[in-house]
Amino acid sequence: MILSPVPIADLMAQMRVIVRDELRQQQAADLQERLLSPKQTAELLGVSLVTIWSWERAGRITKHSLGGRVFFKYSEIMANLSTLQRYRKPNMVKGAAAS
C-alpha cells in the first residue's frame, strides 16, 4: 500500500464536511427529543389544555416529569400525531349553524 501526502487544505476541507454533517445529525436528534410543556403541546396540536390532560389520562400521550414539572416529548407527539388527530374535535366556525 502506497500512501501519498494529502494537501493540508484538502484535509481541512474534508474535516469541515464531516464535522458539519455530524452537527446536522445531532441537531436533528436534539429536535426529536425536545421537551414540550403542556401549553406548548396544546398549541402545537391546536387543542385545549383540557384535551391534553384528557389524552394523557386516557393513555393516548405519555407525560414525563422532570424536577416536579411535566413535559411531553416532541418525538412521541409527532409519532402519535395521526392517532391524536382522530380524537380531535372539528373546529366550530363562529356563527355557523350546526346541522
VOTIMAR-575521 format. One line per field, with one value per residue: residue in three letters; residue number from 1; x, y, z of N, C-alpha, C, O, CB in turn. Coordinates in nm, 2 decimals. Each point is the difference from the previous one (the first is absolute). Glycine has a CB too. Layout:
N
code [ALA_...] $
pos [NUM_...] $
n_east [X_...] $
n_north [Y_...] $
n_up [Z_...] $
ca_east [X_...] $
ca_north [Y_...] $
ca_up [Z_...] $
c_east [X_...] $
c_north [Y_...] $
c_up [Z_...] $
o_east [X_...] $
o_north [Y_...] $
o_up [Z_...] $
cb_east [X_...] $
cb_north [Y_...] $
cb_up [Z_...] $
END
This chain:
99
code [MET_ILE_LEU_SER_PRO_VAL_PRO_ILE_ALA_ASP_LEU_MET_ALA_GLN_MET_ARG_VAL_ILE_VAL_ARG_ASP_GLU_LEU_ARG_GLN_GLN_GLN_ALA_ALA_ASP_LEU_GLN_GLU_ARG_LEU_LEU_SER_PRO_LYS_GLN_THR_ALA_GLU_LEU_LEU_GLY_VAL_SER_LEU_VAL_THR_ILE_TRP_SER_TRP_GLU_ARG_ALA_GLY_ARG_ILE_THR_LYS_HIS_SER_LEU_GLY_GLY_ARG_VAL_PHE_PHE_LYS_TYR_SER_GLU_ILE_MET_ALA_ASN_LEU_SER_THR_LEU_GLN_ARG_TYR_ARG_LYS_PRO_ASN_MET_VAL_LYS_GLY_ALA_ALA_ALA_SER] $
pos [1_2_3_4_5_6_7_8_9_10_11_12_13_14_15_16_17_18_19_20_21_22_23_24_25_26_27_28_29_30_31_32_33_34_35_36_37_38_39_40_41_42_43_44_45_46_47_48_49_50_51_52_53_54_55_56_57_58_59_60_61_62_63_64_65_66_67_68_69_70_71_72_73_74_75_76_77_78_79_80_81_82_83_84_85_86_87_88_89_90_91_92_93_94_95_96_97_98_99] $
n_east [0.08_0.16_-0.07_-0.06_0.10_-0.32_0.12_0.01_-0.23_-0.10_-0.01_-0.19_-0.22_-0.04_-0.05_-0.25_-0.15_0.01_-0.12_-0.25_-0.09_0.01_-0.19_-0.23_-0.01_-0.04_-0.25_-0.17_0.03_-0.10_-0.27_-0.06_0.03_-0.20_-0.08_-0.28_-0.02_-0.23_0.06_0.16_-0.23_-0.21_0.17_0.04_-0.31_-0.11_-0.05_-0.09_0.26_-0.26_0.17_0.25_-0.17_-0.15_0.28_0.10_-0.25_0.03_0.33_0.00_0.28_0.20_-0.06_0.32_-0.05_0.24_-0.01_-0.31_-0.05_-0.21_0.23_-0.21_0.29_-0.05_0.00_-0.30_-0.13_0.10_-0.11_-0.30_-0.02_-0.20_-0.10_-0.06_-0.18_-0.21_-0.04_-0.05_-0.32_0.01_0.14_-0.31_0.05_-0.04_-0.31_-0.02_-0.33_0.13_-0.09] $
n_north [-0.12_0.21_0.16_0.19_0.20_0.02_0.29_0.04_0.05_-0.30_-0.01_0.24_-0.12_-0.26_0.16_0.16_-0.26_-0.11_0.25_0.02_-0.30_0.04_0.25_-0.15_-0.23_0.21_0.15_-0.27_-0.07_0.28_-0.04_-0.27_0.13_0.30_-0.07_0.10_0.16_-0.21_0.25_-0.17_-0.21_0.22_0.12_-0.27_-0.05_0.31_-0.08_0.21_-0.03_-0.19_-0.16_-0.04_-0.15_-0.19_-0.12_-0.06_-0.17_-0.17_-0.09_0.27_0.05_-0.18_0.26_-0.02_0.07_0.20_0.05_-0.16_-0.02_-0.21_-0.02_-0.10_-0.14_0.27_-0.32_-0.03_0.22_-0.15_-0.29_0.12_0.19_-0.23_-0.03_0.31_0.01_-0.22_0.21_0.27_0.05_0.04_0.27_0.03_0.17_0.20_-0.09_-0.34_-0.03_-0.22_-0.15] $
n_up [0.00_-0.21_0.29_-0.27_0.24_0.04_-0.14_0.33_-0.21_0.02_0.31_0.01_-0.20_0.18_0.27_-0.13_-0.07_0.29_0.14_-0.18_0.07_0.31_-0.01_-0.16_0.21_0.25_-0.13_-0.04_0.30_0.10_-0.15_0.14_0.30_-0.05_0.32_-0.16_0.28_0.00_-0.18_-0.22_-0.03_-0.07_-0.23_-0.15_-0.03_-0.08_0.36_0.20_0.15_-0.05_-0.22_0.19_0.21_-0.21_-0.10_0.30_0.07_-0.26_0.08_-0.22_0.14_0.17_0.20_-0.03_0.33_-0.10_0.35_0.12_-0.35_-0.10_-0.24_-0.20_-0.08_-0.21_-0.02_0.12_-0.19_-0.26_0.09_0.02_-0.29_-0.07_0.30_0.02_-0.26_0.13_0.24_-0.19_0.09_-0.33_0.12_0.11_-0.29_0.28_-0.10_-0.05_0.04_0.21_-0.28] $
ca_east [-0.08_0.08_-0.06_0.04_-0.03_-0.13_0.02_-0.07_-0.13_-0.10_-0.03_-0.09_-0.13_-0.07_-0.03_-0.11_-0.11_-0.03_-0.05_-0.13_-0.10_-0.02_-0.08_-0.14_-0.06_-0.02_-0.11_-0.12_-0.03_-0.05_-0.14_-0.09_-0.02_-0.04_-0.11_-0.10_-0.09_-0.14_-0.05_0.06_-0.06_-0.14_0.01_0.05_-0.10_-0.12_-0.10_0.01_0.07_-0.09_0.01_0.13_-0.01_-0.09_0.07_0.10_-0.07_-0.04_0.11_0.03_0.14_0.07_0.07_0.13_0.02_0.14_0.01_-0.13_-0.07_-0.05_0.03_-0.03_0.11_-0.04_0.01_-0.11_-0.12_0.00_-0.03_-0.15_-0.08_-0.12_-0.10_-0.05_-0.09_-0.13_-0.08_-0.02_-0.13_0.02_-0.01_-0.13_0.01_-0.09_-0.11_-0.05_-0.11_0.03_-0.10] $
ca_north [0.12_0.13_0.12_0.12_0.11_0.07_0.15_0.04_0.07_-0.11_-0.06_0.09_0.00_-0.12_0.00_0.09_-0.07_-0.11_0.06_0.06_-0.11_-0.05_0.10_-0.01_-0.12_0.02_0.10_-0.07_-0.09_0.09_0.05_-0.11_-0.02_0.12_-0.02_0.11_0.02_-0.03_0.11_-0.01_-0.12_0.04_0.09_-0.08_-0.08_0.08_-0.05_0.07_-0.07_-0.10_-0.11_-0.06_-0.08_-0.11_-0.10_-0.06_-0.10_-0.12_-0.08_0.03_0.07_-0.03_0.12_-0.02_0.10_0.04_0.11_0.04_0.05_-0.10_0.02_-0.10_-0.01_0.03_-0.11_-0.09_0.07_-0.01_-0.14_-0.03_0.11_-0.05_-0.05_0.11_0.08_-0.06_0.03_0.15_0.04_0.09_0.14_0.06_0.14_0.09_0.05_-0.10_-0.08_-0.15_-0.09] $
ca_up [0.00_-0.01_0.06_-0.06_0.08_-0.03_0.03_0.12_-0.04_-0.03_0.13_0.08_-0.06_0.03_0.14_0.02_-0.05_0.10_0.13_-0.03_-0.01_0.14_0.08_-0.05_0.05_0.14_0.01_-0.03_0.12_0.11_-0.03_0.03_0.14_0.07_0.09_-0.01_0.12_-0.04_-0.08_-0.13_-0.06_-0.04_-0.12_-0.11_-0.05_-0.02_0.09_0.13_0.11_0.05_-0.09_0.02_0.13_-0.02_-0.08_0.09_0.09_-0.09_-0.05_-0.14_0.01_0.12_0.07_0.06_0.11_0.02_0.10_0.04_-0.11_-0.10_-0.14_-0.10_-0.10_-0.13_-0.09_0.03_-0.05_-0.14_-0.04_0.02_-0.06_-0.07_0.10_0.08_-0.08_0.00_0.12_0.01_-0.05_-0.11_0.04_-0.03_-0.06_0.07_-0.08_-0.09_0.06_0.01_-0.07] $
c_east [0.09_-0.08_0.05_-0.04_-0.12_0.03_-0.09_-0.13_-0.11_-0.04_-0.09_-0.14_-0.08_-0.04_-0.12_-0.13_-0.05_-0.06_-0.13_-0.11_-0.04_-0.09_-0.14_-0.08_-0.04_-0.11_-0.13_-0.04_-0.05_-0.14_-0.10_-0.02_-0.03_-0.12_-0.10_-0.08_-0.14_-0.06_0.06_-0.06_-0.14_0.01_0.05_-0.11_-0.13_-0.12_0.01_0.08_-0.08_0.01_0.13_-0.01_-0.10_0.07_0.11_-0.07_-0.05_0.11_0.04_0.13_0.06_0.07_0.13_0.02_0.15_0.00_-0.13_-0.09_-0.04_0.03_-0.05_0.11_-0.06_0.00_-0.12_-0.13_-0.01_-0.02_-0.14_-0.09_-0.12_-0.10_-0.06_-0.10_-0.14_-0.09_-0.03_-0.14_0.02_-0.03_-0.14_0.02_-0.10_-0.11_-0.06_-0.11_0.04_-0.11_-0.01] $
c_north [0.12_0.11_0.13_0.12_0.08_0.15_0.03_0.06_-0.10_-0.07_0.08_0.01_-0.12_-0.01_0.09_-0.07_-0.11_0.06_0.07_-0.10_-0.05_0.10_0.00_-0.12_0.01_0.10_-0.06_-0.09_0.09_0.05_-0.11_-0.03_0.12_-0.02_0.12_0.01_-0.04_0.12_0.00_-0.11_0.03_0.09_-0.07_-0.08_0.07_-0.05_0.08_-0.09_-0.11_-0.13_-0.08_-0.09_-0.12_-0.11_-0.07_-0.11_-0.12_-0.08_0.03_0.07_-0.03_0.12_-0.05_0.10_0.02_0.12_0.05_0.07_-0.11_0.05_-0.11_0.00_0.03_-0.12_-0.09_0.07_-0.02_-0.14_-0.04_0.10_-0.04_-0.06_0.11_0.08_-0.06_0.03_0.15_0.03_0.10_0.14_0.05_0.14_0.08_0.04_-0.10_-0.08_-0.14_-0.08_-0.13] $
c_up [0.00_0.05_-0.08_0.09_-0.05_0.04_0.12_-0.03_-0.03_0.13_0.08_-0.06_0.02_0.14_0.03_-0.05_0.10_0.12_-0.03_-0.01_0.14_0.08_-0.05_0.06_0.15_0.02_-0.03_0.11_0.12_-0.02_0.03_0.15_0.08_0.09_-0.01_0.12_-0.05_-0.09_-0.14_-0.08_-0.06_-0.12_-0.12_-0.07_-0.03_0.08_0.13_0.10_0.05_-0.09_0.03_0.12_-0.02_-0.08_0.09_0.09_-0.08_-0.05_-0.14_-0.02_0.13_0.06_0.06_0.10_0.01_0.09_0.05_-0.11_-0.10_-0.14_-0.09_-0.10_-0.14_-0.10_0.02_-0.05_-0.15_-0.05_0.02_-0.06_-0.07_0.09_0.08_-0.08_-0.02_0.12_0.02_-0.06_-0.11_0.06_-0.04_-0.05_0.07_-0.09_-0.10_0.07_0.00_-0.06_0.06] $
o_east [0.09_-0.12_0.12_-0.10_-0.03_0.04_-0.11_-0.10_-0.11_-0.12_-0.10_-0.10_-0.12_-0.11_-0.09_-0.10_-0.12_-0.10_-0.09_-0.11_-0.11_-0.09_-0.09_-0.11_-0.10_-0.09_-0.10_-0.12_-0.09_-0.07_-0.11_-0.11_0.02_-0.09_0.05_-0.03_-0.03_-0.07_-0.08_-0.02_-0.04_-0.08_-0.05_-0.01_-0.09_-0.11_0.10_0.04_0.05_0.00_0.01_0.05_0.02_-0.02_0.02_0.06_0.00_-0.02_0.08_0.07_-0.07_0.07_0.02_-0.02_0.08_-0.05_-0.02_-0.11_0.07_-0.02_-0.02_0.05_-0.09_-0.09_-0.06_-0.09_-0.11_-0.07_-0.05_-0.12_-0.11_-0.12_-0.13_-0.10_-0.10_-0.12_-0.07_-0.04_0.10_-0.08_-0.04_0.07_-0.12_0.03_-0.10_0.01_0.06_-0.12_-0.08] $
o_north [0.01_0.02_0.01_-0.01_0.01_0.03_-0.04_-0.01_0.02_-0.03_-0.05_0.00_0.01_-0.05_-0.03_0.01_-0.01_-0.04_-0.02_0.02_-0.03_-0.04_0.01_0.01_-0.04_-0.02_0.02_-0.01_-0.04_0.01_0.03_-0.04_0.01_-0.08_0.12_-0.10_-0.01_-0.03_0.02_0.01_-0.03_-0.01_0.03_0.00_-0.05_0.00_0.07_-0.11_-0.11_-0.11_-0.12_-0.11_-0.10_-0.12_-0.12_-0.11_-0.11_-0.10_-0.08_-0.01_-0.02_0.07_-0.12_0.12_-0.09_0.11_0.12_0.04_-0.10_0.12_-0.11_0.11_-0.06_-0.01_-0.06_-0.07_-0.03_-0.02_-0.08_-0.01_0.05_0.02_0.00_0.05_0.07_0.01_0.04_-0.04_0.08_0.02_-0.02_0.08_-0.03_0.05_0.02_-0.03_-0.06_0.04_-0.08] $
o_up [0.08_-0.04_-0.01_0.07_-0.11_0.11_0.02_0.08_0.04_0.01_0.06_0.08_0.03_0.03_0.08_0.07_0.03_0.05_0.09_0.05_0.03_0.07_0.08_0.03_0.05_0.09_0.07_0.04_0.07_0.10_0.06_0.04_0.12_-0.03_-0.01_0.07_-0.12_-0.10_-0.10_-0.12_-0.11_-0.09_-0.11_-0.12_-0.06_-0.04_0.02_-0.03_0.04_0.06_0.00_0.00_0.06_0.03_-0.02_0.02_0.06_-0.06_-0.06_-0.10_0.10_-0.08_0.03_-0.03_-0.01_-0.03_0.02_0.03_0.00_-0.03_0.05_-0.03_-0.05_-0.07_-0.10_-0.05_-0.05_-0.10_-0.08_0.02_0.02_-0.02_0.02_0.05_-0.02_-0.01_0.09_-0.11_0.01_0.09_-0.11_0.06_0.01_-0.11_-0.06_0.12_-0.09_0.01_-0.04] $
cb_east [-0.28_0.24_-0.15_0.08_0.27_-0.19_0.16_0.32_0.25_0.22_0.32_0.31_0.22_0.24_0.33_0.25_0.20_0.28_0.32_0.23_0.20_0.31_0.30_0.19_0.23_0.33_0.26_0.18_0.26_0.31_0.20_0.18_0.14_0.18_0.10_0.02_0.17_0.04_0.05_0.23_0.17_0.00_0.10_0.23_0.19_0.19_-0.11_-0.26_0.08_-0.16_-0.15_0.07_0.03_-0.18_-0.06_0.08_-0.07_-0.18_-0.14_-0.31_0.00_-0.04_-0.24_0.11_-0.28_0.11_0.23_0.21_0.04_-0.16_0.23_-0.30_0.21_0.19_0.31_0.21_0.12_0.23_0.28_0.19_0.32_0.26_0.26_0.31_0.30_0.23_0.18_0.29_-0.20_0.01_0.29_-0.18_0.20_0.16_0.19_0.22_-0.22_0.25_0.12] $
cb_north [-0.13_-0.11_-0.12_-0.09_0.01_-0.24_0.09_0.04_0.17_0.01_-0.06_0.13_0.13_-0.06_-0.01_0.18_0.05_-0.10_0.06_0.16_-0.03_-0.08_0.13_0.11_-0.10_-0.03_0.16_0.01_-0.13_0.06_0.12_-0.06_-0.20_0.21_-0.25_0.06_0.19_-0.10_0.12_0.09_-0.12_-0.01_0.15_-0.01_-0.13_0.04_-0.30_0.21_0.32_0.29_0.24_0.31_0.31_0.28_0.26_0.32_0.30_0.24_-0.09_0.03_0.20_-0.30_0.23_-0.23_0.02_-0.19_-0.05_-0.01_0.33_-0.19_0.24_-0.09_-0.11_0.24_0.07_-0.02_0.20_0.21_0.03_-0.10_0.08_-0.06_-0.21_-0.04_0.01_-0.19_-0.23_0.08_-0.11_-0.19_0.06_-0.22_-0.05_0.03_0.20_0.02_0.22_0.01_0.20] $
cb_up [0.04_-0.16_0.24_-0.30_0.17_-0.07_-0.26_0.03_-0.13_-0.24_-0.06_-0.01_-0.21_-0.21_-0.02_-0.11_-0.26_-0.14_-0.02_-0.18_-0.26_-0.08_-0.05_-0.24_-0.22_-0.04_-0.13_-0.28_-0.15_-0.07_-0.24_-0.26_-0.14_-0.17_0.17_-0.31_0.22_0.31_0.30_0.22_0.26_0.33_0.27_0.23_0.18_-0.19_-0.13_-0.01_0.02_0.03_-0.17_-0.10_0.07_-0.03_-0.19_-0.03_0.08_0.00_0.22_0.06_-0.26_0.00_0.01_-0.18_0.13_-0.20_-0.13_0.20_0.03_0.19_0.02_0.07_0.19_0.11_0.10_0.25_0.24_0.09_0.15_0.19_-0.04_-0.18_0.00_0.08_-0.10_-0.12_0.01_0.09_0.22_-0.26_0.09_0.12_-0.23_0.26_0.09_-0.24_0.00_0.20_-0.16] $
END
